[in-house]
Amino acid sequence: MQTLRVLVVEDESIVALEIEDRLKKFGYSVCATVSSGEEAVEKALSASPDLVLMDIHLAGSMDGIEAADAIRKHKDIPIIFLTAYADEATVERAKRIAPFGYVVKPFDEQVLRTTIELAVFKHKLTKKLRASERWLHEVLRSIGDGVIAIDARDRITFINPVAERLTGWKQQEALGKDLKQVFDARQISPDTSSRVPGRADAGDTSEKVYMLRARSGKEIPIEQTVSPIADQAGNRIGAVLVFRDVTKRLEAEQAIKHERDRAQQYLDIAAVLMVALNEKGEITLINREGCEILGYEECDLVGKNWFETVMPEEYRDQVEEIFNNLMADAVESVKCLECQIVTKNMEQRIIGCHATPIRDTDGKVTGVLVAAQDLTEQRKAEKEKEQLQAQLFHSQKMEAIGTLAAGVAHDFNNLLTAIQGNAELALLRLGEDDPVRGDIDQIKRAAERAASLTRQLLVFSRKQPVQFGEVDLNQTVSGMIGMLKRVIGENILIKTHLEQGLAPIQADAGGIEQVILNLAVNARDAMPKGGTLTIRTESFVPSVSFDRGDESEPPRYVRLIIEDTGVGMDKHTIEHAFEPFFSTKDVGKGTGLGLSVVYGIVRQHGGDVRIESSLGEGTRVTVTLPASHGISTVCLEEQPALDEVRGHGDRLLIVEDAEDVAGFLKRVFTEQGYRVEIVDSMSEALRCLEEKGGFDLVFTDVVLPDGSGFDLSEEISRRAPETALILSSGYIDERARCSEASCKGIPFLQKPYSLPELLSEVRRAIDSKKRTAGALKAS
């Protein structure tokens, strides 16, 4: 069989090379590849190829349809249009010259091959139908897809083995039957209710999905292509239906349905602006996508100057210079030029442009063709991604600072334990009139203030454990004033109006401090030139009458009000203020989490937070929290006298790896009548328990060099269950595991602790363990 000689007419070199490779893979010969309609006509007349594969839109003044018409006037050569354009107007123009095929890019390899074979077949059929019939049957039987041929009355004239298998009809049974009787298919994409047409007059080369009902009743998803067959006069004499089983492909697509639908949508409605300009920069042609992007009708744009109509003034000179260089043939083409355009409703959009000269038959530049893609949403997404990345980096930085603060707090608490404890020991040894007593007392007070500062430092890092208890809001505000002054700066005056006798609240003290700090920092940022920050507290009882059905008092609330004299907020900002990552600050100057954290903490406490503000009038934030019932118990627990908590020769095992703390503990317990052993690790503690035994209490740090206080407590429960245990830690975050100690019923002391607190807890633990042991023996 003679190799089919194909003339390829394609102006995009990459696409042309791909087509050549596909044709050679099929076993065809490419006699020539040209890029314009004029060259196509010349080559077809001189080389007489067996088939022409023609793109519709070509370089030069003659498009593919015009070139095909010119070829057909002189030579009877089959022509197949291979193009990205499938709009109705283009298809109607193409039909006028009776092409032998119309394949839409991107094309399926099998569809292209089938279309070529059928085109050659139809061409020969018009010359010698009977002689070509046997060849047609052999080709169709060898194709891997199902093939059914029908006559002008839709009666089946041929059915290949694949079609026999899929439909369940043998060729002998199907011949002469109406197509609908043998081929019962319903389209399931996009319209599930439409049936395949009874006649195939216009042809269908699109890859739509149908559900084929076989003779046995089995349903098979298929893709189909219908190609009409016409005689030399253009009269329809039949059609060929090609279809394939796509069951496996649909099963795979089901797993990625969303991605497939999205890709299909982009394929079906790709928004690419194309516009042709004459030598004056006037629009001579613009496509539908371009009109949709710009918001104009085509008639409103044709004849208008492109630069004056759609280009912002700041881009106009630059783009006109590029246009002039293209018109002067100074540059071959322009790619990836990014600029802005203005739509009819004055919206600015970003486009990425490719521009190439339009030449006449003599090669003279007569205009410029521009293809542009709308990049607005893409650039917006990239900007948002950059902002989110910056916010993420900032959050990670704050997390690192928090971790560092927690570690510093641990080391600082150990130092403060030794400082405060030794100061208290010194005070015990000094008389009331000793001149040094005042100095030592100042050291003790400074250590206590330092412990308070350490706790406040952790407000920044959000590393404090959540622990609800009774909180005096006035006391919390007063205790934070010093820190707030350092945080917000000297140019902002802080005023407080705290209602006396304010009811306490059930709250996590660290969370409330976080709320006050975040609101104060927000107020500071709203007053870059200085101003006044006012913090108020007040009682609040709802005025709405509730029918509670009893004589109980109405619920009481406590309000925290923070006001600033800053720039204020507009309505839109207020509506979104509590959303995570929403920020009006420049990138890198805020996480957008401040108010969202406030909102989360307040809601966690069963409260409410409201913002009142207007531009230029400052901002008022009101936090409403439920008050505790009954009388406030927010006060320091009265410590027993030291004589009541002294030791009576009790044996203590101290497990502490901080040398200063261990030295302090040994001195204080020894002086208070205890016998003390000091070790610095879990392994040493276990060895001491094994060798010396008989300890009344083990006082251990939670974090040890070779384990944890909790691991040690389990070993003590197993080896010496009569021994009392107290845990202690300088950490204030989750590493302290104070909540775990509470759940297990193990006493826990947070460093730094006072001397009375330390001795009371040790005495209480030992006595409690002895009472429990005595009760067990008595029973």
C-alpha angles and dihedrals in degrees: 000000000000115000111254110246112215129193110209117206109189129136096200107082096205093051090045091054091048091052091049091052092049092049092049089048088055089051097254127137120234105214093185144342119217132174106209138055092240092054090046092056093046094048094044092053094046102038100033097211121198091237140007120218102200133188111212099218108057139165114267132037097296118072126205096267092053091046091050091051091051092050094048090054090063107022134033096227122147112243127200121193112222107184146140091231117092100155118136096249093053093046091050092051091048093051091060092072093044101237119203093231144356116208120183120219130270085049132192113242093229092046090052093049093046092048092051093048092047091048092054089045094051091047093054091042091062089055101041114359099177095047090050096048096083092047090050092053093050093050094047093046091053095051115104091224129076112266128193122178121200135186129232091282093051092253115148114252100167139015123179127218094262090053089047090055095046098044097035091231123122116222093245090056096042100047111108095011123123113265093237091056093058102026109050107172134157123198111242097178121087099343113032095191102057120097125216107271117263091227129042101209102143101028128233122231097168121112102241122161120240133179110233116204107210124212089262092055094254114140119223125184111230143173116221142192123198118200120184121221118218133184124235090276091056095251116143111248099169146312142242121229115203119187139164138200109253098178095120093045092051091049089055092044092052089067091055098031095139094052092046093050090048093049091047090052092052090048094049098044105027109170105220118153116216123183134170119211129195125222090280094054091253120146111251098166135012127173129231094258090054092052091050093051093048095040095233134119114244092246090057092058107037109098094018123117107258096212096047094044105045109009121093112235094246091060099036101088093046095049094043089054090054090047091052091050090053092048090049089052088238092132129034097220143327122237135188096004108167118205142137133262131193119229126214091267090052095255114148116225132183118234134183110219137203115189131186133173121259111224133195125224091280092053094252116146109246101167147333130267115210126195115188136180122208106242098171098108092041093054090044090052091048090051091049089048090053090050092049090047090052090048090049092051090049091049090049090049091051090048090053090048089050092052090049091048091051091051092047089049090055094052091042092051090053090052091046091050090058094041096046094041095049090046090054091048090051091050090054091056095047125083121238091253097045109127091220093056093083092053093049090047089054089052089052093049091047089053090052091050090048089053089052090050090051090054091048091049088062090058086075093051096042087224097131116113116250106249122160119214141135110302129189103217093199091053091049093051093046092049092054099048094091093052093044091055090056092045101048098038138237096284092070122074116217118211126182131199106183118181112232118236092023113176116247122247132221101241149130103263093212091051092052090049088051090053092050092046095048093048091047092050091049089051090050092053089051090056105052091158095045133263143155128306114198123193118193135179125195143159119253132195117183113247092213112102114232122200099226095166093230141064095263120135119255115263117274127217138189122221129211110196122189118186132182135185093224137126095290130214136272123232094264093053092049091051092055100031096107095047115112113256093009106135138159091200125101119269110282094020099086142014096217088232102099100091094033088058090049090051092049094049094047093048089047087058092051092252140120135235126203134184125212116184147132132190112283093003102087128240135275119198117191120196114191118196130177114255123231118254120245131013122335116262094186100129140106113279110243109249120222121245116273091244089063094055101042121126125251100209091299114165117238129190110204115199106191129139095192103093096206093050093045091051092050093048093050092051096046096046093043091051090048095057103268129128107230137201117187124204130164104211143040093247091053090048092053091047090050092049090050097046103035105020126166097092117159095205141008115212107194140172115238096229112053130174093249104025141332139286088248092057088050092049090056091052091048091050089053100040104030110014091168090065119099120226136207125184125207136178142178090209117096098187130072092297090072089062090201092153090054090052090051092051091051093046094242116145112245129198120196115215128270097045129171122249095247090047091051096047093043093052093048093048091046093050094049095046092046092052092049092049091051092049091048092050091051092051092048091053 
